[in-house]
Amino acid sequence: MASDELEWTAELETQLFHAMQGHKPVGVSKHFHMVCIQEQLHQMGWKQLSADHIWKHLGTMYNLEALEETETIPFPNEVVDFTLPDDLVQPTAEKEVEREVEKESGSESGTPTSKAAPTVAPDSPKRAINKRLRTTTAANSPASPAVAGVGSAGKRRRQVTN
């Protein structure tokens, strides 16, 4: 439906005002609020209304530019020169130099530069600890539902009522 064909009746304007309750289409989050207003109108049965229709109609009712100028920004919006402290810049620069050295040495030897995962002997205690940490059962898995009588004595579930 073209914007010229849409007739704003008193009923539609009233529903627009109801949809605008709690949603102010000015400021930093004006587009988010417009989507909320449009969704409210869609739920009321006005599916043919686009955000452009609503913006144009609000523009005929209000001076949106003046409202935008009076809106305060909830955070500082000043342009300030900024540089990172040297202690943050230095480690990054050192890492880049190390990467370049690794690339050069890797390309000369013909081996890939990616580091292989450290290998752990099957009988090492480190592997046994990691294996124990990864092993889960239905009783101790947080994603599994609690089984009655198996580690669920202290768990309570909220019951949903309709």
ABEGO torsion letter per residue (X at the ends): XBAAABBBBAAAAAAAAAAABGBBABEAAAAAAAAAAAAAAAAAGBAABBAAAAAAAAAAABBAAAAAAABBBABBABBBBBBBBAAAAAAAAAAAAAAAAAAAAAAAAGBBABBBBBBBBAABAAAAAAAAAABBBAAABAABBBBBGBGAAABBBBBBBX
